[in-house]
């Protein structure tokens, strides 16, 4: 996987730099997201890895599927990836592009799993506290999981805050079993 990241990094960086210059970060993020989904499709994977299809055939197939979702520069980007045999790197390019975008925009996505439904005020308070703690603008996704018994689990990139009753009981159990 590290090899794929190494291959994808220059393409992600080039796309990101162009998107900044053209003031099209959101549009490029959308285009890369769609193209990455197409490449991740099982049928497209078979086509892209088949020895019977040339790079030209692969490019044509990708552009046929993505034509409505790409602007002219997006089409050129797909052509470049196909020419260099890097279409399979699109999912990783998208991940790296979105990481660069979040760093640039100073944003972070956080996933909150709660034992009960949260109201708008609670979500706003959590968003505010996370923004202060992380020093970034926070976009929050909320999910309800009654198995937690009570409390919350917050995940933002590699940060995990487990304030659930279930998590606290597990810690207590580990402490007592030592």
ABEGO torsion letter per residue (X at the ends): XAAAAAAAAAAAAAAAAAAAAAGAAAAAAAAAAAAAAAAABAAAAAAAABAABBAAAAAAAAAAAAAAABBAAAAAAAAAAAAAGAAAAAAAAAAAAAAAAAAAAGBBBBBBBBABBBBAAAAAAAAAAAAAAAGBBBBBBBBBBAAAGBEBBBBBEABBBBABAAAAAAAAAAAAAX
